[in-house]
Amino acid sequence: MSDNRQSLSDLGAITSAPRAAPAPLAAEGVAAPVQAEPTPLRPQQLDKYGRAYATGRRKDAVARVWLKPGSGKIVINGRDQEVYFARPTLRLVINQPFGVAEREGQYDVICTVKGGGLSGQAGAVKHGIAQALTRFEPALRSPVKAAGFLTRDSRTVERKKYGRAKARRSFQFSKR
């Protein structure tokens, strides 16, 4: 019977010995793999007209947004953004996703929005634009997500309770 056991010093010599470099694959007749550019995490999602569609929500407002390459024109419910959102702050809210993605004036937006007030509608349009932008260019997902535009703002108005004037305000107390 032969002894196949090795001592610890023999194993230490094996692990400390320099390793030989692996033979290149081309020498074995196998072609070396080509380094491809990293693919985006998600595929581009376009409809048959070459537009990206997304739904944005904020408070009670729901916005349906279509995004396509263009000159930067934003149409909301058939009206231009300056007409529909007269306040400049609301227009700034809508254009935030383009600013973060550095794509100002490169996309046309067609949007229909229902429900809520103007502030909620502007937030819904912003959410929809951010979602559609990431569907058109999946590589933009990380900067838009880091800015917090892909997360739906779930804050809503608290409901009115029975026996109260509003959600929390009680009726005026009268001693007599």
C-alpha positions, 0 to 999 in steps of 0.5 A: 500500500502506498502512502498518499498523505502529505505533511503540512509543510508540503501543502505550504510549499504548494500554495506559496509556489508561483502559479503559471499564467493560463494559456491564451484561448487563441492558442487552443483554437478558440477565439478570444471573447470580444469586450462588449459595452455594458447593456442597459438594465432594461430594454427600451419601451416604445410604441409603434409610433416611436413614443415612450408612454408612462403614467404619472400620479400625484395626490388625486391627479393622473397624467398620461404622458407620451414622449418623443424626440423633438424640439422641446414642446410640451402640450397638456390637454391640448394646450401649451404648457404656458397656457395650462400652467400659468404659474412659472413654478409649476412649469419649473416642476414639469421641466425638472426631469429634463434638467437632471437628465440634461435633455432640455429641448430634446423631447416633445411631450404630449400629456393628458391629465385629470383630477386634483388641482394644478399643483397635483397635476404638475407633480403627476406630469413630472412623474410621468415625464420621468417614467417615460424618459427612462423608458425611452433612454434606459441609461438615464434611469440612475440620475433620474432615480437619484433625484427622486423623480421615479418615486410616486409621492404618496402624500394625500389629503387626510380625510375629514372625520365625523364630529370634526370641522376638518380632518383634525380641527374640532368645532369651536368650543362654547362654554355657554 
